[in-house]
Amino acid sequence: MASSRNQGSEIHLDDLIQALSDLPWQSEEQARKIAAALGFSQQNPQQHKVKTNRSMPVTGTRNRIRARQSLPSPNKTISTPTAPAPRIELPDGTLPGTLSRLEDLTPPADEAQQPDLNFERFDEHEYSAIDPSSLFLDNTSRGLLTALLQTVRESRKLDLVKLIRQSSKGILPSRFPYQETGSLEHGCQLLLDFSDSMIPWWNDLEALHNQLNKTLGKALVNRFQFTDNPEQAECWTDADTPATWKPLGGIPNLVATDFGLPNQRSTYRLQRRWRAFIDRCEKAQCPLIFLIPWEHDDWLSNNLGGYPYLFHWSPATSASQVKSLIGIGHRVAP
């Protein structure tokens, strides 16, 4: 009896299952005879017993592959697997080695065995950390800071050239003219920018403060610091509350900042942050000098106006370059 689903000449296991599902067999003997009629005389019908209420045939590729496999013989005995080999117990202690040393390598050269006597191993000595050089070198910072911050005043020497010129015109001077000289008597207000963009130069900010203290004296240096708005710069004194910066007539203001550039090159942000600060300094007639740790271009100077002085905060800047722009000193109201 062939399955209705399989019209070929071969009879497979799914045909047997289909036949057992369709025929109303009542005993195992009848099931065995049905299997024998389909060519499965050596199979155990008990393993293929199907419930009487099963009507759907078994389908699917996986079931067809399993049907082609031969069924186990009913007389085959079941045997248990052999016991695993016992665990090997390792002896305590260290066993003597059986390896022999081979001296078949070419000996190294003499210079490799005996290095230079002047050679010092780094890990055999302790070396102190080397402090990085500041943007204004210590041996030139005094002349630089003096040229940046000094103001003009009359010296005790007569200006003979001016006196002769006035006398030649028949004008008697009301007072003798004296030669002008530079002075640091006004000190300065130091404003340090500790914003995130200035993190690479935080050590240089501290070095600049120390150089000013050595040049002017601690009493003449008022240190302020800010992170965003320079008008909100604060100075911590002995009091519990900080003092807020304000321009003082005749006292130069030295500002070390990068203006938040070149990360953000925005005219609007530059004007918003610095325009009011520059206008207050100009109105109070106090000199304003900016130290910038990178090369600036005409865009920055054009947006800041002509009142502040802009200098590159670098070892390449010299006192002669500063004097060529500022002159003998800043002219402030008496």
C-alpha positions as CSV (number, residue, x, y, z in Angstrom):
1,M,0.0,0.0,0.0
2,A,1.6,3.2,-1.1
3,S,1.0,6.6,0.4
4,S,-1.2,9.0,-1.4
5,R,1.5,11.7,-1.0
6,N,4.2,9.6,-2.5
7,Q,3.5,8.2,-5.9
8,G,7.1,6.9,-6.5
9,S,8.2,3.2,-6.5
10,E,10.0,3.5,-3.1
11,I,8.2,3.2,0.3
12,H,9.5,5.2,3.1
13,L,8.9,5.6,6.8
14,D,6.3,8.4,6.3
15,D,4.3,6.0,4.2
16,L,4.2,3.5,7.0
17,I,3.1,6.2,9.5
18,Q,0.4,7.4,7.0
19,A,-0.8,3.8,6.7
20,L,-1.0,3.2,10.4
21,S,-2.9,6.5,10.8
22,D,-5.4,5.7,8.1
23,L,-6.1,1.9,8.7
24,P,-8.3,0.9,11.8
25,W,-5.9,-1.6,13.3
26,Q,-6.8,-3.1,16.7
27,S,-3.8,-5.0,17.9
28,E,0.0,-5.0,17.6
29,E,-0.2,-8.1,15.4
30,Q,-2.3,-6.2,12.8
31,A,0.2,-3.3,12.9
32,R,3.1,-5.7,12.3
33,K,1.3,-7.2,9.4
34,I,0.7,-3.8,7.9
35,A,4.4,-3.0,8.3
36,A,5.3,-6.3,6.7
37,A,3.1,-5.6,3.8
38,L,5.0,-2.3,3.2
39,G,8.4,-4.0,3.5
40,F,9.2,-3.2,7.1
41,S,9.2,-6.8,8.5
42,Q,12.2,-6.2,10.8
43,Q,10.8,-3.2,12.5
44,N,9.1,-2.9,15.9
45,P,5.6,-1.8,15.5
46,Q,5.5,-0.7,19.1
47,Q,7.9,2.2,18.3
48,H,5.5,3.4,15.5
49,K,2.3,3.2,17.4
50,V,0.1,6.1,16.5
51,K,-2.9,7.4,18.4
52,T,-6.2,6.6,16.7
53,N,-7.3,10.3,16.7
54,R,-4.3,11.3,14.7
55,S,-5.4,12.3,11.2
56,M,-2.7,14.8,9.8
57,P,0.3,13.2,8.1
58,V,3.9,14.1,9.2
59,T,5.4,16.7,6.9
60,G,8.6,18.6,6.7
61,T,12.1,18.1,5.4
62,R,13.5,17.3,8.8
63,N,11.0,14.4,9.3
64,R,11.7,13.1,5.8
65,I,15.4,12.9,6.6
66,R,14.8,11.1,9.8
67,A,12.4,8.6,8.0
68,R,15.2,7.4,5.7
69,Q,17.3,6.2,8.7
70,S,17.0,2.5,9.6
71,L,15.2,1.7,12.8
72,P,17.2,-0.1,15.6
73,S,16.8,-3.8,16.0
74,P,14.4,-4.9,18.8
75,N,16.8,-7.6,20.0
76,K,19.7,-5.2,20.5
77,T,20.8,-4.9,24.1
78,I,21.6,-1.6,25.8
79,S,25.1,-1.3,27.2
80,T,26.4,1.3,29.6
81,P,29.4,3.4,28.7
82,T,32.8,2.4,30.1
83,A,33.9,4.2,33.2
84,P,36.4,7.0,32.8
85,A,40.0,6.5,33.5
86,P,41.0,7.4,37.0
87,R,42.6,10.8,37.6
88,I,46.3,10.9,37.6
89,E,47.7,12.1,40.9
90,L,50.7,14.4,40.5
91,P,53.5,13.9,43.0
92,D,54.3,16.7,45.4
93,G,57.5,18.7,45.0
94,T,59.6,19.5,42.0
95,L,60.9,16.7,39.7
96,P,64.5,16.9,38.6
97,G,64.8,18.3,35.0
98,T,66.2,16.3,32.2
99,L,67.1,19.2,29.9
100,S,70.7,19.9,29.1
101,R,72.2,23.3,28.2
102,L,73.5,23.8,24.7
103,E,76.4,26.1,24.2
104,D,76.0,26.4,20.5
105,L,75.3,30.2,20.2
106,T,77.9,32.6,18.9
107,P,79.2,34.8,21.7
108,P,78.3,38.5,21.5
109,A,80.8,41.1,20.5
110,D,83.1,42.7,23.0
111,E,81.5,46.1,22.7
112,A,78.1,44.6,23.5
113,Q,79.4,42.9,26.6
114,Q,81.2,46.0,27.8
115,P,79.2,49.1,27.1
116,D,80.6,52.6,27.2
117,L,81.8,53.6,30.7
118,N,80.2,57.1,30.2
119,F,76.8,55.5,29.7
120,E,74.4,56.1,32.6
121,R,71.3,54.0,33.0
122,F,68.2,56.1,33.6
123,D,66.7,53.7,36.1
124,E,69.8,53.7,38.3
125,H,69.5,57.5,39.1
126,E,66.8,59.8,40.2
127,Y,66.3,63.0,38.2
128,S,64.3,66.0,39.2
129,A,61.5,67.2,36.9
130,I,62.5,69.9,34.5
131,D,60.2,72.9,34.7
132,P,59.0,74.1,31.3
133,S,60.2,77.5,30.2
134,S,57.6,80.3,30.5
135,L,56.4,82.3,27.5
136,F,58.4,85.2,28.8
137,L,61.9,84.0,29.6
138,D,63.1,84.9,33.1
139,N,66.3,86.5,31.8
140,T,64.3,88.9,29.6
141,S,61.0,89.2,31.5
142,R,62.1,92.3,33.5
143,G,62.9,94.4,30.5
144,L,59.7,93.2,28.7
145,L,57.3,93.9,31.6
146,T,59.0,97.3,32.2
147,A,58.5,98.3,28.6
148,L,54.8,97.1,28.7
149,L,53.8,98.8,32.0
150,Q,55.9,101.9,32.6
151,T,54.2,105.3,32.4
152,V,55.7,108.7,31.5
153,R,56.8,111.2,34.1
154,E,59.3,114.1,34.3
155,S,62.8,113.3,35.5
156,R,65.1,115.7,37.3
157,K,67.2,116.4,34.2
158,L,66.5,119.6,32.3
159,D,65.4,119.3,28.7
160,L,68.0,121.7,27.2
161,V,66.9,121.2,23.6
162,K,63.3,122.2,24.5
163,L,64.5,125.1,26.6
164,I,66.8,126.5,23.8
165,R,64.0,126.2,21.3
166,Q,61.6,128.1,23.5
167,S,64.2,130.8,24.3
168,S,65.1,131.3,20.6
169,K,61.5,132.3,19.9
170,G,61.7,135.0,22.6
171,I,59.2,133.1,24.8
172,L,60.3,132.8,28.4
173,P,59.1,129.5,29.8
174,S,56.9,129.7,32.9
175,R,58.8,126.6,34.3
176,F,61.9,124.8,33.2
177,P,61.2,121.8,31.0
178,Y,62.5,118.5,32.2
179,Q,63.3,115.4,30.3
180,E,60.7,112.6,30.3
181,T,61.4,109.1,31.6
182,G,59.5,105.9,32.3
183,S,58.3,104.9,35.7
184,L,56.6,101.8,37.3
185,E,55.3,103.8,40.3
186,H,51.7,103.2,39.3
187,G,52.0,99.4,39.3
188,C,49.4,97.4,37.4
189,Q,46.3,95.4,37.6
190,L,46.9,91.9,36.3
191,L,43.8,90.1,34.8
192,L,44.3,86.3,34.2
193,D,42.0,84.3,32.0
194,F,41.4,80.8,33.5
195,S,38.8,79.7,31.0
196,D,38.8,76.2,29.5
197,S,40.5,77.4,26.3
198,M,43.5,78.7,28.4
199,I,44.2,75.3,30.2
200,P,47.4,74.7,28.2
201,W,48.7,78.1,29.6
202,W,47.7,77.9,33.2
203,N,51.2,77.4,34.4
204,D,52.3,80.3,32.3
205,L,49.7,82.5,34.0
206,E,51.2,81.7,37.3
207,A,54.7,82.3,36.0
208,L,53.6,85.7,34.6
209,H,52.3,86.7,38.1
210,N,55.6,85.7,39.7
211,Q,57.6,87.7,37.2
212,L,55.5,90.8,37.8
213,N,56.0,90.4,41.5
214,K,59.8,90.4,41.0
215,T,59.7,93.3,38.6
216,L,57.2,95.7,40.3
217,G,57.0,94.3,43.8
218,K,54.0,92.5,45.3
219,A,52.5,95.7,46.7
220,L,52.1,97.2,43.2
221,V,50.5,94.1,41.6
222,N,46.8,93.5,42.0
223,R,45.9,90.1,40.6
224,F,42.4,89.4,39.3
225,Q,41.2,86.3,37.5
226,F,38.1,85.4,35.5
227,T,36.7,82.6,33.4
228,D,34.1,84.3,31.1
229,N,33.4,87.9,31.6
230,P,36.5,90.1,32.3
231,E,34.3,92.7,34.0
232,Q,33.5,90.1,36.7
233,A,37.2,89.4,37.4
234,E,37.8,88.9,41.1
235,C,40.7,89.5,43.5
236,W,40.9,87.6,46.7
237,T,42.4,89.6,49.6
238,D,42.5,89.0,53.3
239,A,38.8,89.7,53.5
240,D,36.3,86.8,53.2
241,T,34.6,88.4,50.2
242,P,36.5,88.9,46.9
243,A,37.0,92.4,45.4
244,T,35.6,93.0,41.9
245,W,37.8,94.6,39.2
246,K,37.2,98.2,38.2
247,P,39.4,100.5,36.1
248,L,41.5,103.0,38.0
249,G,42.8,106.1,36.2
250,G,46.5,106.0,35.5
251,I,47.1,102.3,36.4
252,P,47.8,100.0,33.5
253,N,45.7,96.9,33.0
254,L,47.7,93.8,31.8
255,V,45.4,91.0,30.5
256,A,46.6,87.5,29.6
257,T,44.0,85.8,27.5
258,D,43.4,84.0,24.2
259,F,39.9,85.6,23.6
260,G,38.5,82.1,23.3
261,L,40.1,81.9,19.8
262,P,40.8,80.3,17.4
263,N,38.2,77.7,18.6
264,Q,35.4,80.1,17.9
265,R,36.0,83.0,15.5
266,S,32.9,85.0,16.0
267,T,32.8,88.8,15.8
268,Y,29.5,88.9,17.8
269,R,30.9,86.9,20.7
270,L,34.2,88.9,20.7
271,Q,32.3,92.2,20.9
272,R,29.9,90.9,23.5
273,R,32.6,89.7,25.8
274,W,35.2,92.5,25.5
275,R,33.6,95.7,24.1
276,A,32.2,97.0,27.4
277,F,35.5,96.1,29.2
278,I,37.6,98.1,26.7
279,D,35.3,101.1,26.7
280,R,35.5,101.3,30.5
281,C,39.3,101.3,30.4
282,E,39.4,103.9,27.7
283,K,36.9,106.1,29.6
284,A,39.0,105.9,32.8
285,Q,42.1,106.7,30.8
286,C,44.0,103.7,32.1
287,P,46.4,101.9,29.7
288,L,45.2,98.5,28.4
289,I,47.6,95.8,27.2
290,F,46.7,92.3,26.0
291,L,49.1,89.3,26.0
292,I,47.9,86.6,23.5
293,P,49.6,83.2,23.5
294,W,49.2,82.7,19.8
295,E,49.8,84.8,16.7
296,H,46.9,87.2,16.0
297,D,46.0,88.7,12.7
298,D,44.3,92.0,11.6
299,W,40.8,90.6,12.2
300,L,41.3,90.6,16.0
301,S,42.9,94.1,16.1
302,N,40.2,95.6,13.9
303,N,37.4,94.2,16.1
304,L,39.0,95.3,19.3
305,G,39.7,98.8,18.1
306,G,42.8,101.0,18.3
307,Y,42.8,101.7,22.1
308,P,44.3,98.5,23.5
309,Y,47.8,97.2,22.7
310,L,48.1,93.6,21.5
311,F,51.3,91.7,21.9
312,H,52.2,88.1,21.2
313,W,52.9,86.3,24.5
314,S,56.0,84.5,23.3
315,P,59.7,84.2,23.9
316,A,60.2,85.8,20.4
317,T,58.7,89.2,21.7
318,S,61.4,91.6,22.7
319,A,61.5,94.8,24.7
320,S,62.5,96.8,21.6
321,Q,59.4,95.7,19.8
322,V,57.3,96.9,22.7
323,K,59.0,100.2,22.9
324,S,58.6,100.8,19.1
325,L,54.8,100.8,19.7
326,I,54.4,102.2,23.2
327,G,57.4,104.5,23.3
328,I,59.0,105.6,26.5
329,G,55.9,104.8,28.4
330,H,52.1,105.3,28.6
331,R,51.0,108.9,29.0
332,V,48.4,109.1,31.8
333,A,46.7,112.1,33.3
334,P,48.5,113.5,36.3
